[in-house]
Amino acid sequence: QVQLVESGGGLVQPGGSLRLSCVASGIFFSLNTMGWYRQAPGRQRELVARISSDGIINYVDSVRGRFTISRDNAKNTVYLQMNSLKPEDTAVYYCNALSNVFGSWGQGTHVTVSS
């Protein structure tokens, strides 16, 4: 069974930074494309960044240049460094393998950007 544990969220002022972490188990982590998703109140969950097994990275336009996704296959962990945060980045952030989006999800980590 896939288990995903996200951490690192919190309350930050506009322009601030946070680093999110996600530990995955129950999957062949190193073989999977991993993604960070977010769901803002009243909105659908969206994929904001993904990193393939061989390190190819893609970002949604709204976060490109501000967010950086990375992975540590030895630790089954994917990270999301978020800089220059904006109020519109406020959401619950989740990670998942793209192959598991119709499966289980973690509890997410809350990010609130507010002054």
C-alpha positions as CSV (number, residue, x, y, z in Angstrom):
1,Q,0.0,0.0,0.0
2,V,1.3,3.4,-0.9
3,Q,1.9,5.7,2.0
4,L,2.8,9.4,1.6
5,V,3.8,11.7,4.4
6,E,4.1,15.4,3.7
7,S,5.7,17.9,6.0
8,G,7.2,21.4,6.2
9,G,4.1,23.6,5.7
10,G,3.2,26.6,7.8
11,L,2.4,30.2,7.9
12,V,4.7,32.5,6.1
13,Q,4.7,36.2,5.0
14,P,4.5,37.1,1.3
15,G,8.0,36.9,-0.1
16,G,9.0,34.2,2.3
17,S,10.2,30.6,1.8
18,L,9.3,27.1,2.8
19,R,10.7,23.7,2.1
20,L,8.3,20.9,1.8
21,S,9.3,17.2,2.2
22,C,7.4,14.0,1.3
23,V,8.4,10.5,2.2
24,A,6.9,7.8,0.1
25,S,6.7,4.1,0.8
26,G,5.0,1.2,-0.9
27,I,6.2,2.1,-4.3
28,F,9.4,1.7,-6.3
29,F,10.2,5.3,-5.6
30,S,13.3,5.6,-7.8
31,L,11.4,4.4,-10.9
32,N,8.4,6.8,-10.4
33,T,7.8,10.3,-11.6
34,M,6.9,12.2,-8.5
35,G,4.7,15.3,-8.3
36,W,3.8,18.0,-5.9
37,Y,0.1,19.0,-6.1
38,R,-1.9,21.7,-4.3
39,Q,-5.5,22.3,-3.6
40,A,-6.6,25.8,-2.6
41,P,-10.0,26.3,-0.9
42,G,-12.8,25.9,-3.4
43,R,-10.5,24.8,-6.2
44,Q,-9.5,21.6,-7.8
45,R,-6.2,19.9,-7.0
46,E,-3.5,20.9,-9.5
47,L,-0.1,19.5,-10.3
48,V,2.5,22.3,-9.7
49,A,5.8,20.4,-10.2
50,R,7.0,17.0,-11.2
51,I,10.3,15.2,-11.5
52,S,10.9,12.1,-13.4
53,S,13.0,9.1,-12.5
54,D,15.8,10.5,-14.6
55,G,15.5,14.0,-13.3
56,I,13.4,15.7,-16.0
57,I,11.5,18.5,-14.3
58,N,8.4,20.4,-15.2
59,Y,6.5,23.3,-13.5
60,V,3.2,24.9,-13.9
61,D,3.6,28.5,-15.2
62,S,2.4,30.1,-11.9
63,V,5.4,28.7,-9.9
64,R,8.2,28.5,-12.5
65,G,11.2,30.4,-11.3
66,R,10.0,30.4,-7.7
67,F,9.6,26.7,-6.8
68,T,12.2,24.0,-7.1
69,I,11.4,20.3,-7.0
70,S,14.1,17.7,-6.1
71,R,14.3,14.1,-5.0
72,D,16.6,11.9,-2.9
73,N,16.0,8.3,-4.1
74,A,18.1,6.9,-1.2
75,K,15.6,8.4,1.2
76,N,12.4,7.9,-0.9
77,T,11.9,11.6,-0.4
78,V,10.8,14.4,-2.8
79,Y,11.2,18.0,-1.8
80,L,9.7,21.3,-2.9
81,Q,11.6,24.5,-2.2
82,M,9.2,27.4,-2.4
83,N,10.6,30.9,-2.6
84,S,9.0,34.3,-3.2
85,L,5.7,33.0,-1.9
86,K,2.5,34.8,-2.8
87,P,-0.9,34.7,-1.1
88,E,-2.2,32.8,-4.1
89,D,0.2,30.0,-3.1
90,T,-2.0,29.3,-0.1
91,A,-3.2,25.7,-0.3
92,V,-2.8,22.2,1.0
93,Y,0.2,20.7,-0.7
94,Y,0.4,16.9,-1.5
95,C,2.9,14.7,-3.1
96,N,2.2,11.6,-5.1
97,A,3.6,9.4,-7.8
98,L,1.9,10.2,-11.1
99,S,1.2,6.5,-11.4
100,N,-0.8,6.6,-8.2
101,V,-3.0,9.6,-8.6
102,F,-6.1,7.4,-8.5
103,G,-4.9,5.6,-5.4
104,S,-4.2,6.8,-1.9
105,W,-3.0,10.2,-0.9
106,G,-1.4,11.5,2.2
107,Q,-2.8,14.1,4.6
108,G,-1.0,17.0,2.9
109,T,0.7,19.9,4.5
110,H,-0.9,23.3,4.8
111,V,0.8,26.4,3.4
112,T,-0.6,29.8,4.3
113,V,0.9,32.9,2.8
114,S,-0.4,36.0,4.6
115,S,0.9,39.1,6.3
